[in-house]
Amino acid sequence: MVTNLADEVNSYGEKIGLSPKSEFKSELARGYFEAVIIEKETQLNEYLNAYNAIREKDSFNRQYIETLIYLLKSEIKGIQKMF
């Protein structure tokens, strides 16, 4: 089963003009990380909306969400630097 899947992946890579292994793996990794970035940006937008909805500027929840926003932005920048 694993060999069949590997053969299918290699043949698919050849069909679309990629070298059998290195370019296909590179494109696969890039697609994965793009999906991760999109997911994290969606989460970031939710945190920003929640942050803006809290009226008390000194509340614990607002400070906590601010920390989450900072960490999420750092993660996104770190993933983007890989490319």
Phi, psi and omega in degrees: 000314181294319179295321178298317179295318178297319178296320179295319179297314180296318180292324177295317178299321178292322181295323183267008172089017177264153172294151191309318188240304191295312181291323179296316179296322179297314179294322178296315179296317180298316178298320179297312182291330174295321177294321178296317180297317179299318179297317181291325177293324175297315178296320179298317178297322177296318178295319179296320177296317179294320179298315181289337181282339180278121185277328181283113185290334183258015183285153179298317181299318180294318179294322179295315179295324177298320177295317178298320179297315179300314181294320180294320176297321178295319178297315181297316179297321179297319179290320181293330178293337179294336181257000000 
